[in-house]
Amino acid sequence: MLKVLVTGANGFVGQVLISALENRNIKYSGAVRYANKNSKNGFIEVGDIDGKTDWSRALEDVDVVIHLAARVHVMNEPSDDPLAAFTNVNVDGLRNLALQAAKANVKRFVFVSSVKVNGEFTNKQPFTENDVPNPQDPYAISKWEAEKALRKIEKETGMEVVILRPPLVYGAGVKANFASLLKLVNKKLPLPLASINAKRSLIYVDNLVDAIIVCASHPKAAGQTYLVSDGEDASMPQLINKIANALNKPSYLLPFPVSIMRLLAKLTCKSASVDRLTQSLMIDSSKIHQELDWRPPFTMEQGLKVTADWYRKSLENERV
């Protein structure tokens, strides 16, 4: 890799990726919507991402694009037309960038999609790259449409495309549901989740970043789609115990029938949230292991320890 452009460079994954590129002495530039006082040298402001964004300055002398920027899945959707809002950024914005990248002679385009393209839940078998896509919500649909748009551009222009589909990403700086779980465990609150046996795949952000860099450079990655995870599936009770250990806190798990949990969720219109707790979503990452000889450099325990240390430090900073 001669020079890499990272979109979404100031995001959760983007910041870790930029640090990794610096540590490996890989030349890069970062694209951000709007620069701020924390933006690094080499960050380029591109404004809102849609079908009209001008990427010409950001693409100067770039060999590889790593596209992280996206409208992300949110629990409380503010838009009256979520699919249109996701499509505007995640499909039209991506297509526009990819076409400009191909015109600028970019050699490879790495797109971080989502395992939600495969579906929301697994039964007995984990998801693989061979599964028929089954996106269920506007976010997942937009990611799948973006993947198809990229494959079309790849065929028409010859620019190499690599697609990664990670599950839930955690690590220092994590937000949303995982941050809420950290908070609950840290407060030593009793949680009625001991009866949940469903398992889910996760990926530590540094593992994801390592996979991204491998996919940006490995000759065999061109044209491929890979599902990536830590390689360790955990049930909710197992995950809570691991988080508690990382936080040096006891865990308090109480049994509660899953059937009653789902009934109460249906009555309170919380079925989607409870389904995420009580249904499995597992990934088979053997393809990237076999084809690119990639293995996650960190275990889940190591990733959770870093996450827990960050969380404790953030609480200390709040008290100051």
JOQUI-V347289 format. One record per helix or strand of 3 or more residues. SS is the DSSP state (~ for helix, > for strand). FROM is the first residue (numbers start at 0). TO is the last residue. Records with the same first field share a line. If there is no record, write none. Layout:
# JOQUI-V347289
SS: FROM-TO / FROM-TO
This chain:
# JOQUI-V347289
>: 3-6 / 27-31 / 42-44 / 63-66 / 107-111 / 159-165 / 167-169 / 201-203 / 224-227
~: 11-22 / 81-102 / 114-116 / 137-156 / 175-185 / 204-216 / 218-220 / 235-246 / 257-266 / 270-277 / 285-291 / 299-318
